[in-house]
Amino acid sequence: MADLRTRRRLEAAGLAVVLAIAAVLRLWRLEDNGFGTEYYAAGVRSMLQGGWLFFYNAFDPAGFISLDKPPIAFWIQTGFASLLGFSGWTIHLPQALAGVASVAILHRLVRRPFGIAAGLTAALLLAITPIAVAIDRSNNADSWLVFFLLLAAVLAARGRGLSFVLAMVLLGVAFNVKMLAALVCGPALAAAYLAAAPFDWRRHLIWLSAGAAALIVVGLSWAVAFDLTPRDHRPYAGSSTGNSMLELIVQHNGLDRFVRPEAAAPSATPSAPRYDGVPVGVLRLAQPMLAGQFAWMLPLAVLGAVLAWRRRRAAVVLWGTWALAYGIVYSTAGGIFHLYYLATLAPPLAALAAIGGIELWRRGSRHLAVGLAVTALWQAYLVGLSLGWDAPWIGFPAVGLLAGAAVLWRDKRPPALIGGVALLVLPVAWATSAIFSPGNLTLPSASLPRWLGLDDGRGPVLSHNFRPLTDDPKLRAFLQEHRGRARFLAAAPNALLAAPLIVRTGAPALAFGGYLGNDPVMSVDAFAKRVENGDVRFVVLGTARRSRGFEAWVRAHGVPVDPVLWRSLPQEPRRTIALYDLAPPR
C-alpha cells in the first residue's frame, strides 16, 4: 500500500512537471501574438455584440457575412472574451488551455494500457511537439479539434457501445470545429471500439449504426440550421459560391484541400504563394520542413506500433489508424495545405513514440540502444537538411547516438536515459522557436531555421508576419470622424482589409468580396444601391489589385482621399492601399 501511494505521488509530481512545461511553452509571451488571425478575431469581436451574430458565426457586426469555419472554437473564444474582456490575449488563452488539457488527456489514454512511464513520456512528447506548441499559441481552431478528438478517443477506447455513441457525439462536435478535418479520425475511433469490445458483429452493427446516426445529427445540426434560415435573415456563408454552409463543407473545406482552386491573392499581402507547396507523394511528410513540425521521434513511433501490437492491440489500432489516416490525407492533399494541419498528427506520434520507448526498455538495453540510435540518425537527417550539415545542432542527436552505442557495449540503461534526454533537445528548440520567432501568425508553424535567421523554405508570406495595411490608427480616426451616418465604417474587397477595422473599433466593415475577395456575396448593382442609401461612404482598395468589378466601379464613382489625411504607416513595395470617398462634400 505504501509503495502504491509513493508511485501515485511520483506520478502526480511527474504529470505536474509535464503540464507545467506544456503551459510555459503555450503561455509564455502569448500576448506578443497580438490578435493573431485577425479574420477570426473580428468574428469574435462581432459575436460579442449579440446572440444572433453569435449563433450565425458572423464575421462582421452587421451580420453581412459569416466566418468560413464552423462556430465551436469561436464560440469558446467569445465566451472567454465576454468574461475577461476582448483582447488578443483572451482570445488566444482558450487554445493554450486546450493544448495543456490535451497533454493531460493523452497521458490518461496511454497510461491505462502501458503504465505510468509510458503515459508521462507520451504527455511530455506532445507537450514539446513543435506544431502543437505553435497552433496552441494561435487563435486558429485546430487546438480544439485535437482536444475533442482526444476526448472521443477516451470513450471509444473503452470498447462499450454507449461509450462509442458518445464518442461519435464528440466527433460531431469536432466536426463543428473543423468540418471534414475531424472525420479523418473517424476510422481510428471505430477501429479502437471494435478492437476493445468483445467480438459480436450483431451488437457491433447496432452500435456502429447508432454512432453514425449520432455523428450525422450532431455534426450537421448547425450547418443545416444555418442553411434552413432564409438568406435574408442570416449572414452570407463565407467562402462559398452558393451561400450554403453545406456547400462550404464539401467544397472549400473539402475538395479544395485536394485540388487547389484558381484564386487571385488579395491585395493586402505580397504577391507570393499563400500555401505550403510541398510536392504531393508518399514521402511528402518526410520532407524536413513538414517532419520537423511533428515527427522528431518517428522511428520510435514505428517501433512502438510494431512491438506493442500483440500485447496491446486495441491501443495500437487506435494510434496507428489515427496516424495512418491523417498521414494518407496530408500526403495526397494537393490543394489548400498549411503546416499547422499537422497538429492532428501530434497525439498519435507522441503516443506511439512513448510506447516504442517503453517496449524497447522492456526488451533490454540492447534493443533500446538500436531504437535510440535510429532515432538519432533520423534527427540528424532532419536538422542537416534544415540547417546544413555543418550546423552545430547536429551534435545533439549525435549525443543520443553515442549514448545508444554505449548501451550496446555496456548493457546498462543509464546511458540510454542520457541519450533519450539528448533526443528531446531538437524538438524543444523547434517548439521554442514558435515563441521567439512565430512567423506568420495566421498560418502558425515552428522553425528553428527561421529563428536563426535562415531560409526555412516557406517563402516571404509564410515565414513572416505582416502588419495589416488597415491597422493604422490615423486611418481609423479619419473614418470614425468622417463616417457620418453611414452604417459601415468602411467597405473593402476582402475580409483581410476589413478585419483590423472591426477588431480595433467594433464597428461594421463591409467585406463585399468575402475572405479573399473572390466570393460572389453581392453584385455591383447591390453595392451601388447601398452607397445610394448611405450605408457606405468610404472604400479601402489595394492598389496592387487590378481594376475589375467592384474596384472599377469604386474608382469610377469615388474620389481618392489624400493619404496625408489618413495614412501614418510607412508604405511598402507592392503593399499599399488607397482610400476612396463615395460621397465627398460638394
C-alpha positions in Angstrom: 0.0 0.0 0.0 2.8 2.4 0.9 4.6 1.6 -2.4 1.4 2.3 -4.3 0.9 5.6 -2.5 4.5 6.5 -3.4 4.1 5.6 -7.0 0.9 7.7 -7.2 2.7 10.7 -5.7 5.6 10.4 -8.0 3.2 10.1 -11.0 1.3 13.2 -9.9 4.5 15.1 -9.4 5.7 13.9 -12.9 2.5 14.9 -14.5 2.5 18.3 -12.8 6.0 18.9 -14.2 4.9 17.9 -17.7 1.8 20.1 -17.6 3.9 23.0 -16.3 6.3 22.5 -19.3 3.3 22.5 -21.6 1.8 25.6 -20.0 5.1 27.5 -20.2 5.6 26.7 -23.9 2.0 27.8 -24.7 1.5 30.8 -22.4 5.0 32.4 -22.3 4.8 35.7 -24.2 1.4 34.8 -25.6 0.5 38.5 -25.6 3.2 39.1 -28.2 1.0 37.4 -30.8 -1.5 40.3 -30.8 -4.8 39.4 -32.4 -3.2 36.5 -34.4 -5.5 35.7 -37.3 -7.4 39.0 -37.3 -10.1 37.5 -39.6 -11.1 35.2 -36.7 -10.6 37.9 -34.1 -13.0 40.2 -36.0 -15.6 37.4 -35.8 -15.2 37.2 -32.0 -15.5 41.0 -31.7 -18.7 40.8 -33.8 -20.2 37.8 -31.9 -19.8 39.7 -28.6 -22.4 42.2 -29.9 -25.4 39.9 -30.0 -26.9 36.4 -29.8 -27.9 36.4 -33.4 -24.4 37.3 -34.5 -23.1 34.7 -32.1 -25.3 31.8 -33.4 -24.5 32.5 -37.1 -20.8 32.8 -36.5 -20.8 36.3 -38.1 -17.6 37.9 -39.3 -18.8 41.5 -39.0 -21.1 43.3 -36.5 -23.7 43.9 -39.3 -24.0 40.2 -39.9 -23.3 40.6 -43.6 -21.1 37.5 -44.0 -20.0 34.6 -41.8 -16.7 33.1 -41.0 -15.6 30.3 -43.3 -15.3 27.8 -40.4 -17.8 26.2 -38.0 -18.5 28.0 -34.8 -17.5 25.9 -31.8 -13.9 27.2 -31.4 -15.0 30.8 -31.9 -18.0 30.4 -29.5 -15.4 29.3 -26.9 -13.2 32.3 -27.7 -16.2 34.6 -27.5 -17.1 33.2 -24.1 -13.6 33.9 -22.8 -13.7 37.4 -24.2 -17.1 38.0 -22.6 -15.7 37.0 -19.2 -12.2 38.5 -19.4 -12.6 41.3 -21.9 -11.8 41.4 -25.5 -8.1 41.4 -26.3 -5.5 39.4 -28.2 -4.5 37.5 -25.0 -8.1 36.5 -24.1 -8.9 35.0 -27.5 -5.6 33.1 -27.5 -5.9 31.8 -24.0 -8.6 29.2 -24.7 -6.4 27.4 -27.3 -3.4 27.4 -24.9 -5.5 25.8 -22.2 -6.9 23.3 -24.7 -3.4 22.3 -25.6 -2.4 21.7 -22.0 -5.6 19.8 -21.4 -4.8 17.6 -24.5 -1.5 16.7 -22.9 -3.3 15.5 -19.8 -5.8 13.5 -21.8 -3.1 11.8 -23.8 -1.4 10.9 -20.5 -4.6 9.2 -19.4 -5.0 7.4 -22.7 -1.5 5.9 -22.8 -1.1 5.3 -19.1 -4.0 2.9 -18.8 -2.7 0.2 -21.1 1.0 0.8 -20.9 1.8 2.2 -17.5 2.9 5.3 -15.7 6.2 5.8 -17.6 4.6 5.5 -21.0 1.8 7.9 -20.0 4.2 10.5 -18.8 6.5 10.1 -21.7 3.7 10.5 -24.2 2.4 13.6 -22.4 5.9 15.1 -22.5 6.4 14.4 -26.2 3.0 16.0 -27.0 3.9 19.0 -24.8 7.0 19.7 -26.7 5.8 18.8 -30.2 6.7 21.9 -32.2 3.5 22.2 -34.3 1.3 21.5 -31.2 3.0 24.5 -29.4 2.7 26.7 -32.5 -1.0 26.0 -33.0 -1.9 26.2 -29.3 -0.4 29.7 -29.3 -2.8 30.9 -32.1 -6.5 31.6 -32.4 -7.0 29.0 -35.1 -9.4 26.2 -34.4 -7.1 23.2 -34.6 -6.3 23.1 -30.9 -9.9 22.5 -30.1 -10.1 19.9 -32.9 -7.3 17.9 -31.3 -8.9 18.3 -27.8 -12.3 16.9 -28.9 -10.7 14.1 -30.9 -8.8 13.0 -27.8 -11.9 13.1 -25.6 -13.6 11.0 -28.2 -10.7 8.6 -28.2 -11.1 8.2 -24.4 -14.7 7.0 -24.9 -14.1 4.9 -28.0 -11.2 3.0 -26.4 -13.5 1.7 -23.6 -15.0 -0.8 -26.1 -18.6 -0.2 -24.9 -21.5 0.5 -27.2 -22.9 3.5 -25.4 -19.4 5.0 -24.9 -18.8 4.7 -28.7 -22.0 6.5 -29.4 -20.9 9.3 -27.1 -17.5 9.3 -28.8 -19.4 9.9 -32.1 -21.2 12.8 -30.4 -17.9 14.3 -29.6 -16.7 13.6 -33.1 -19.7 15.6 -34.3 -18.7 18.4 -32.0 -15.2 18.2 -33.5 -16.9 18.4 -37.0 -18.3 21.7 -35.9 -14.8 22.8 -35.1 -13.0 22.0 -38.4 -15.6 20.1 -40.6 -14.2 17.3 -42.7 -10.8 17.5 -41.0 -12.4 15.9 -37.9 -13.9 13.0 -39.9 -10.4 11.7 -40.9 -10.2 10.4 -37.3 -13.5 8.6 -37.5 -11.9 5.3 -38.8 -9.5 5.3 -35.8 -12.3 5.7 -33.3 -14.4 3.0 -34.9 -11.4 0.6 -35.1 -10.5 1.3 -31.4 -14.0 0.5 -30.3 -14.1 -2.8 -32.4 -10.6 -3.8 -31.1 -11.5 -3.2 -27.5 -15.0 -4.7 -27.5 -15.9 -8.4 -27.2 -16.4 -9.9 -30.6 -20.1 -9.8 -31.5 -20.8 -8.5 -35.0 -24.6 -8.2 -34.5 -24.1 -5.9 -31.5 -21.3 -4.1 -33.2 -23.5 -3.3 -36.2 -26.2 -1.9 -33.9 -23.8 0.4 -32.0 -21.9 1.4 -35.2 -25.2 2.4 -36.8 -26.2 4.3 -33.6 -22.9 6.0 -33.6 -23.1 7.0 -37.2 -26.6 8.5 -36.6 -25.3 10.5 -33.6 -22.4 11.8 -35.7 -24.7 12.9 -38.5 -27.2 14.6 -36.3 -24.7 16.4 -34.1 -22.2 17.1 -36.9 -24.7 18.6 -39.4 -27.1 20.2 -36.9 -25.6 23.7 -37.1 -24.9 23.7 -40.8 -28.5 22.6 -41.6 -29.9 25.2 -39.2 -27.8 27.8 -41.0 -28.9 26.8 -44.4 -32.6 26.5 -43.5 -32.7 30.0 -42.3 -34.0 32.4 -45.0 -31.0 34.0 -46.7 -32.2 37.5 -45.9 -32.3 36.6 -42.2 -28.7 35.3 -41.8 -25.2 36.2 -43.0 -23.8 35.0 -46.3 -21.9 31.7 -45.9 -18.3 32.9 -46.2 -16.1 31.3 -48.8 -19.0 29.6 -50.5 -20.2 30.3 -54.1 -23.8 29.4 -53.4 -24.4 30.9 -50.0 -24.6 27.5 -48.4 -22.8 26.1 -45.3 -23.3 22.5 -46.6 -21.6 23.6 -49.8 -18.8 25.0 -47.7 -18.3 21.6 -46.1 -18.0 19.8 -49.4 -16.1 22.4 -51.5 -13.9 25.0 -49.7 -13.3 22.9 -46.6 -13.3 19.6 -48.5 -12.4 19.2 -52.2 -10.4 22.4 -52.3 -8.0 20.8 -49.9 -7.1 18.2 -52.5 -7.4 20.3 -55.7 -6.1 23.8 -55.4 -8.6 26.4 -56.7 -7.5 29.1 -59.1 -7.8 32.3 -57.0 -6.1 35.6 -57.0 -4.2 36.7 -54.0 -5.7 39.6 -52.1 -4.0 43.0 -52.3 -3.3 43.1 -48.6 -0.3 40.8 -48.9 2.7 40.5 -51.2 2.3 38.6 -54.4 3.7 35.2 -53.3 2.5 31.7 -52.6 0.0 31.5 -49.7 0.1 27.7 -49.4 2.9 25.3 -48.3 3.7 23.9 -51.7 5.4 20.7 -50.7 5.2 18.1 -53.5 2.5 15.5 -53.0 3.6 11.9 -52.6 4.3 9.0 -50.3 7.4 10.7 -48.8 5.8 14.1 -48.5 5.7 14.1 -44.7 9.3 13.0 -44.5 10.3 16.4 -46.1 12.2 18.2 -43.2 10.1 21.3 -43.3 7.0 19.1 -42.5 8.6 16.4 -40.5 10.3 19.0 -38.3 6.8 20.0 -37.1 5.7 16.7 -35.6 8.0 13.7 -36.4 11.2 14.0 -34.4 10.5 10.6 -32.7 9.2 8.9 -35.8 11.5 5.8 -35.6 10.4 5.1 -32.0 6.8 5.6 -33.1 7.1 3.0 -35.8 8.8 0.6 -33.4 6.0 1.2 -30.9 3.3 0.2 -33.4 5.2 -3.0 -34.3 6.4 -4.1 -30.8 3.2 -3.4 -28.9 0.8 -5.0 -31.4 0.4 -8.4 -29.7 0.4 -7.1 -26.2 -2.0 -4.1 -26.5 -3.6 -4.4 -29.9 -6.6 -2.1 -29.2 -4.3 0.8 -28.2 -2.0 0.3 -31.2 -5.1 0.1 -33.5 -6.3 3.5 -32.2 -3.0 5.4 -32.6 -1.8 3.5 -35.7 -5.1 4.1 -37.6 -5.2 7.7 -36.4 -1.7 8.4 -37.7 -2.2 6.4 -40.9 -5.5 8.1 -41.8 -4.2 11.7 -41.4 -0.8 10.7 -43.0 -2.6 9.5 -46.1 -4.8 12.5 -46.4 -1.9 15.0 -45.9 0.3 13.1 -48.3 -2.3 13.3 -51.1 -3.8 16.8 -50.4 -2.6 18.9 -53.3 -4.9 21.8 -52.7 -5.0 24.3 -49.8 -2.4 22.9 -47.4 -0.8 24.5 -44.4 1.8 23.2 -41.9 -0.5 23.7 -38.9 -2.8 21.0 -40.2 -0.1 18.6 -39.0 -1.1 19.3 -35.4 -3.6 16.4 -35.7 -0.6 14.0 -36.1 1.0 15.1 -32.9 -1.0 12.9 -30.5 -0.7 9.6 -32.3 3.0 10.1 -32.9 3.7 11.1 -29.3 1.7 8.1 -28.0 3.4 5.6 -30.3 6.9 7.0 -29.7 6.3 6.7 -25.9 5.0 3.2 -26.4 8.0 2.3 -28.5 10.5 3.6 -26.0 8.9 1.6 -23.1 8.6 -1.6 -25.2 12.3 -1.3 -26.1 13.2 -0.7 -22.5 11.2 -3.9 -21.5 13.1 -5.9 -24.0 16.5 -4.9 -22.7 19.1 -2.2 -23.2 20.4 -3.5 -26.5 17.0 -3.1 -28.1 16.7 0.3 -26.6 20.1 1.3 -28.0 19.1 0.4 -31.5 15.9 2.5 -31.2 17.8 5.5 -29.8 20.5 5.2 -32.5 18.0 5.0 -35.4 16.1 8.0 -33.9 19.3 10.0 -33.6 20.2 9.3 -37.2 16.7 10.4 -38.2 17.0 13.7 -36.2 20.5 14.3 -37.8 18.8 14.0 -41.2 16.1 16.5 -40.3 18.5 19.1 -38.8 21.1 18.5 -41.5 18.7 19.3 -44.3 17.1 22.2 -42.3 20.2 23.9 -41.1 23.0 22.5 -43.1 25.3 19.5 -42.4 27.9 21.7 -40.7 25.4 23.0 -38.2 26.4 22.5 -34.5 22.9 21.4 -33.7 23.6 18.0 -35.4 25.7 17.3 -32.2 22.6 16.8 -30.1 21.2 13.7 -31.9 24.8 12.6 -32.1 25.0 12.5 -28.3 21.9 10.3 -28.4 23.6 8.0 -30.9 26.8 7.8 -28.8 24.7 7.0 -25.7 22.9 4.3 -27.6 26.3 2.8 -28.6 27.4 2.9 -25.0 24.4 0.9 -24.1 25.2 -1.7 -26.7 28.7 -2.1 -25.2 27.9 -1.8 -21.5 24.4 -3.4 -21.5 23.3 -0.8 -18.9 20.3 1.6 -19.0 21.7 4.9 -17.5 23.5 5.9 -20.7 20.2 5.2 -22.6 18.5 7.8 -20.4 21.1 10.3 -21.3 20.6 9.6 -25.0 16.8 9.8 -24.6 17.1 13.3 -23.0 19.5 14.4 -25.7 16.9 13.4 -28.3 14.5 15.9 -26.8 16.8 18.9 -27.4 15.9 19.5 -31.0 12.1 19.2 -30.8 12.3 21.6 -27.8 14.4 24.0 -29.8 11.9 23.9 -32.7 9.0 24.3 -30.3 10.6 27.3 -28.6 11.0 29.0 -31.9 7.3 29.4 -32.0 7.6 31.7 -29.0 10.5 33.9 -30.2 10.1 33.7 -34.0 6.4 32.8 -34.6 6.5 33.8 -38.3 3.1 34.3 -40.0 0.6 34.4 -37.1 -2.3 33.5 -39.4 -0.5 30.3 -40.6 1.4 29.1 -37.5 4.5 26.9 -37.7 7.6 26.2 -35.8 11.0 26.8 -37.4 14.5 26.8 -35.8 16.0 28.0 -39.1 13.6 31.0 -39.1 14.6 31.8 -35.5 18.3 31.6 -36.5 17.7 34.0 -39.4 18.0 31.3 -42.1 15.7 30.5 -45.0 13.2 27.9 -43.9 11.8 27.3 -47.4 8.3 28.7 -46.8 8.7 32.0 -48.7 8.2 35.6 -47.5 4.5 35.4 -46.9 4.5 32.2 -44.9 7.7 32.9 -42.9 7.0 36.4 -41.7 4.2 38.3 -40.1 2.9 41.4 -41.8 1.0 44.2 -40.1 -2.4 44.5 -41.8 -2.4 47.6 -44.0 -5.7 48.9 -42.4 -4.2 48.6 -38.9 -3.5 52.3 -39.0 -4.7 54.5 -36.1 -4.8 57.6 -38.3 -7.0 55.7 -40.8 -9.4 54.6 -38.1 -9.6 58.1 -36.6 -10.3 59.6 -40.0 -13.0 57.1 -40.8 -14.7 57.5 -37.4 -14.6 61.3 -37.7 -15.9 61.5 -41.3 -18.2 58.4 -41.4 -21.3 60.4 -40.7 -24.5 58.4 -40.8 -23.1 55.6 -42.9 -23.9 52.1 -41.5 -20.4 50.8 -42.3 -17.2 52.4 -41.1 -15.7 51.4 -44.5 -16.0 48.8 -47.2 -13.2 46.7 -48.6 -12.9 44.0 -51.3 -11.8 41.3 -48.8 -12.0 40.4 -45.2 -8.3 40.8 -44.7 -8.6 44.5 -45.2 -11.9 44.8 -43.3 -10.9 42.7 -40.2 -8.5 45.1 -38.5 -11.1 47.9 -38.6 -13.6 45.6 -36.9 -11.1 44.3 -34.3 -10.0 47.8 -33.2 -13.3 49.6 -33.3 -16.1 47.1 -33.1 -17.9 48.9 -35.9 -19.2 47.2 -39.0 -16.9 47.0 -42.0 -18.2 45.6 -45.3 -16.1 42.9 -46.9 -18.0 42.8 -50.2 -15.8 40.0 -51.7 -15.6 37.7 -48.7 -12.3 36.3 -47.2 -10.0 36.7 -50.2 -12.2 38.9 -52.4 -13.5 36.1 -54.6 -16.9 35.3 -53.1 -20.0 36.3 -55.1 -21.5 37.9 -52.0 -23.2 40.8 -53.7 -23.5 42.3 -57.2 -22.0 45.7 -58.2 -25.6 47.0 -58.5 -26.4 45.9 -55.0 -23.3 47.6 -53.7 -24.2 50.7 -55.6 -27.7 50.6 -54.0 -26.1 50.5 -50.6 -24.0 53.5 -51.4 -27.1 55.3 -52.7 -28.9 54.5 -49.4 -26.0 56.0 -47.4 -24.8 52.6 -45.9 -21.3 53.0 -47.4 -19.2 56.1 -47.8 -15.5 55.1 -47.7 -13.9 52.2 -49.5 -10.4 50.8 -49.0 -8.8 49.3 -52.0 -5.5 47.5 -52.5 -3.5 49.4 -55.2 -1.8 46.2 -56.5 -5.1 44.6 -57.5 -6.4 45.1 -61.0 -9.4 47.3 -61.5 -12.4 45.0 -62.1 -15.9 44.7 -60.9 -16.3 46.5 -57.6 -12.9 48.1 -57.7 -13.5 49.6 -61.2 -16.9 50.9 -60.0 -15.4 52.5 -56.9 -12.6 54.2 -58.9 -15.1 55.5 -61.4 -17.6 56.9 -58.8 -15.3 57.7 -55.9 -12.8 60.4 -55.2 -9.3 59.4 -53.8 -8.7 60.7 -50.4 -5.3 62.4 -49.9 -3.1 59.9 -48.0 -1.8 62.8 -45.9 -5.1 62.9 -44.2 -5.3 59.3 -43.1 -2.1 57.4 -43.6 0.5 57.1 -40.8 2.1 53.7 -41.6 5.1 53.7 -43.9 4.4 52.4 -47.4 5.9 49.1 -48.5 6.6 47.9 -52.1 3.6 46.1 -53.5 1.7 46.5 -50.2 -0.2 49.8 -50.4 -3.9 50.8 -50.1 -5.9 53.7 -51.3 -9.0 55.3 -49.7 -11.9 56.4 -51.8 -14.8 58.7 -50.7 -18.1 57.8 -52.5 -20.0 60.8 -51.0 -17.5 63.7 -50.9 -18.7 67.1 -49.7 -19.7 69.3 -52.6 
